[in-house]
């Protein structure tokens, strides 16, 4: 599904959204669905969560929900939570 536990653009294009979201949860211990990425969060809430996880030295991967609209919508349905970030 992902190369070295990293979600790639190709992965997003190939798999159905619900399968992709479930696979991300199964493969990764801590994943942050956020606006932007670890190095450049695109909203204050995403930035705050990144700072908290970094302060705790928690290893985590991120998924930029702004990069794929179907993933963003699918993630809201999967988690039954309407806003981001989500851990």
C-alpha positions as protocol buffer text, in pm:
chain_id: "A"
residue {
  index: 1
  type: UNK
  ca { x: 0 y: 0 z: 0 }
}
residue {
  index: 2
  type: UNK
  ca { x: 262 y: 254 z: 98 }
}
residue {
  index: 3
  type: UNK
  ca { x: 632 y: 268 z: 23 }
}
residue {
  index: 4
  type: UNK
  ca { x: 820 y: 243 z: 353 }
}
residue {
  index: 5
  type: UNK
  ca { x: 503 y: 337 z: 543 }
}
residue {
  index: 6
  type: UNK
  ca { x: 472 y: 657 z: 337 }
}
residue {
  index: 7
  type: UNK
  ca { x: 158 y: 746 z: 150 }
}
residue {
  index: 8
  type: UNK
  ca { x: 246 y: 854 z: -201 }
}
residue {
  index: 9
  type: UNK
  ca { x: 47 y: 1033 z: -472 }
}
residue {
  index: 10
  type: UNK
  ca { x: 38 y: 706 z: -667 }
}
residue {
  index: 11
  type: UNK
  ca { x: -108 y: 525 z: -366 }
}
residue {
  index: 12
  type: UNK
  ca { x: -380 y: 790 z: -339 }
}
residue {
  index: 13
  type: UNK
  ca { x: -470 y: 745 z: -706 }
}
residue {
  index: 14
  type: UNK
  ca { x: -479 y: 363 z: -714 }
}
residue {
  index: 15
  type: UNK
  ca { x: -675 y: 254 z: -407 }
}
residue {
  index: 16
  type: UNK
  ca { x: -1040 y: 326 z: -320 }
}
residue {
  index: 17
  type: UNK
  ca { x: -1059 y: 590 z: -48 }
}
residue {
  index: 18
  type: UNK
  ca { x: -1216 y: 369 z: 220 }
}
residue {
  index: 19
  type: UNK
  ca { x: -954 y: 96 z: 167 }
}
residue {
  index: 20
  type: UNK
  ca { x: -675 y: 353 z: 168 }
}
residue {
  index: 21
  type: UNK
  ca { x: -789 y: 511 z: 496 }
}
residue {
  index: 22
  type: UNK
  ca { x: -827 y: 170 z: 662 }
}
residue {
  index: 23
  type: UNK
  ca { x: -485 y: 62 z: 536 }
}
residue {
  index: 24
  type: UNK
  ca { x: -322 y: 373 z: 673 }
}
residue {
  index: 25
  type: UNK
  ca { x: -470 y: 303 z: 1016 }
}
residue {
  index: 26
  type: UNK
  ca { x: -354 y: -59 z: 1008 }
}
residue {
  index: 27
  type: UNK
  ca { x: 1 y: 9 z: 884 }
}
residue {
  index: 28
  type: UNK
  ca { x: 100 y: 311 z: 1089 }
}
residue {
  index: 29
  type: UNK
  ca { x: 110 y: 345 z: 1465 }
}
residue {
  index: 30
  type: UNK
  ca { x: 57 y: 721 z: 1473 }
}
residue {
  index: 31
  type: UNK
  ca { x: -67 y: 909 z: 1170 }
}
residue {
  index: 32
  type: UNK
  ca { x: -170 y: 1274 z: 1159 }
}
residue {
  index: 33
  type: UNK
  ca { x: -425 y: 1366 z: 894 }
}
residue {
  index: 34
  type: UNK
  ca { x: -353 y: 1734 z: 862 }
}
residue {
  index: 35
  type: UNK
  ca { x: -359 y: 2040 z: 641 }
}
residue {
  index: 36
  type: UNK
  ca { x: -8 y: 2064 z: 498 }
}
residue {
  index: 37
  type: UNK
  ca { x: 287 y: 1859 z: 616 }
}
residue {
  index: 38
  type: UNK
  ca { x: 515 y: 1824 z: 920 }
}
residue {
  index: 39
  type: UNK
  ca { x: 756 y: 2084 z: 790 }
}
residue {
  index: 40
  type: UNK
  ca { x: 493 y: 2333 z: 672 }
}
residue {
  index: 41
  type: UNK
  ca { x: 152 y: 2298 z: 842 }
}
residue {
  index: 42
  type: UNK
  ca { x: -120 y: 2493 z: 661 }
}
residue {
  index: 43
  type: UNK
  ca { x: -335 y: 2579 z: 964 }
}
residue {
  index: 44
  type: UNK
  ca { x: -279 y: 2667 z: 1327 }
}
residue {
  index: 45
  type: UNK
  ca { x: -447 y: 2354 z: 1463 }
}
residue {
  index: 46
  type: UNK
  ca { x: -231 y: 2126 z: 1247 }
}
residue {
  index: 47
  type: UNK
  ca { x: 78 y: 2318 z: 1357 }
}
residue {
  index: 48
  type: UNK
  ca { x: -18 y: 2278 z: 1723 }
}
residue {
  index: 49
  type: UNK
  ca { x: -60 y: 1901 z: 1690 }
}
residue {
  index: 50
  type: UNK
  ca { x: 276 y: 1871 z: 1511 }
}
residue {
  index: 51
  type: UNK
  ca { x: 443 y: 2071 z: 1789 }
}
residue {
  index: 52
  type: UNK
  ca { x: 283 y: 1853 z: 2059 }
}
residue {
  index: 53
  type: UNK
  ca { x: 388 y: 1527 z: 1890 }
}
residue {
  index: 54
  type: UNK
  ca { x: 740 y: 1660 z: 1834 }
}
residue {
  index: 55
  type: UNK
  ca { x: 766 y: 1776 z: 2198 }
}
residue {
  index: 56
  type: UNK
  ca { x: 669 y: 1424 z: 2306 }
}
residue {
  index: 57
  type: UNK
  ca { x: 929 y: 1272 z: 2068 }
}
residue {
  index: 58
  type: UNK
  ca { x: 645 y: 1066 z: 1924 }
}
residue {
  index: 59
  type: UNK
  ca { x: 735 y: 917 z: 1586 }
}
residue {
  index: 60
  type: UNK
  ca { x: 450 y: 986 z: 1346 }
}
residue {
  index: 61
  type: UNK
  ca { x: 365 y: 1004 z: 979 }
}
residue {
  index: 62
  type: UNK
  ca { x: 144 y: 1264 z: 820 }
}
residue {
  index: 63
  type: UNK
  ca { x: -109 y: 1272 z: 540 }
}
residue {
  index: 64
  type: UNK
  ca { x: -182 y: 1608 z: 375 }
}
residue {
  index: 65
  type: UNK
  ca { x: -560 y: 1604 z: 332 }
}
residue {
  index: 66
  type: UNK
  ca { x: -542 y: 1914 z: 110 }
}
residue {
  index: 67
  type: UNK
  ca { x: -360 y: 1712 z: -157 }
}
residue {
  index: 68
  type: UNK
  ca { x: -656 y: 1483 z: -227 }
}
residue {
  index: 69
  type: UNK
  ca { x: -1019 y: 1591 z: -198 }
}
residue {
  index: 70
  type: UNK
  ca { x: -1160 y: 1238 z: -202 }
}
residue {
  index: 71
  type: UNK
  ca { x: -927 y: 1138 z: 82 }
}
residue {
  index: 72
  type: UNK
  ca { x: -1037 y: 1441 z: 284 }
}
residue {
  index: 73
  type: UNK
  ca { x: -1405 y: 1357 z: 233 }
}
residue {
  index: 74
  type: UNK
  ca { x: -1345 y: 984 z: 287 }
}
residue {
  index: 75
  type: UNK
  ca { x: -1155 y: 1048 z: 607 }
}
residue {
  index: 76
  type: UNK
  ca { x: -1445 y: 1254 z: 747 }
}
residue {
  index: 77
  type: UNK
  ca { x: -1683 y: 967 z: 671 }
}
residue {
  index: 78
  type: UNK
  ca { x: -1448 y: 699 z: 807 }
}
residue {
  index: 79
  type: UNK
  ca { x: -1380 y: 878 z: 1136 }
}
residue {
  index: 80
  type: UNK
  ca { x: -1726 y: 1035 z: 1166 }
}
residue {
  index: 81
  type: UNK
  ca { x: -1551 y: 1360 z: 1259 }
}
residue {
  index: 82
  type: UNK
  ca { x: -1588 y: 1665 z: 1033 }
}
residue {
  index: 83
  type: UNK
  ca { x: -1272 y: 1865 z: 1100 }
}
residue {
  index: 84
  type: UNK
  ca { x: -894 y: 1833 z: 1077 }
}
residue {
  index: 85
  type: UNK
  ca { x: -637 y: 1765 z: 1206 }
}
residue {
  index: 86
  type: UNK
  ca { x: -711 y: 1410 z: 1316 }
}
residue {
  index: 87
  type: UNK
  ca { x: -465 y: 1174 z: 1486 }
}
